């Protein structure tokens, strides 16, 4: 399984955070995230998951994380450029969506996602 995350920022530098219904109630906040489908290019996974969870359109950017994750899962994350769309959450998976300043993040944010928001990434910067 490959978990793919998108670090979506708006033109003001705020990051899109979601309060996930199906995650640990102590750590419900995180970035848009989902599993890649078989044969799917991971950048397309970001586009699809952001659209499914928030109705927003994004373009994948730079790869910022590639590492082994929970159990046998691979974790991949990309920066993502906001292209447009109206924010409408999928209330089956998402309880709340919020644009947050990187210096003002909610309690209960997944630690790995906090690292991504703060710019602590895995691949070397070009």
Secondary structure, 3 states (H helix, E strand, C coil): CEEEEEEEECCCCCEEEEEECCCCHHHCEECEEEECCCCCCHHHHHHHHHHHHHCCEEEEEEEEEEEECCCCCEEEEEEEEEEECCCCCCCCCEEEEEEECCCCCCCCECHHHHHHHCCCCCCCCC
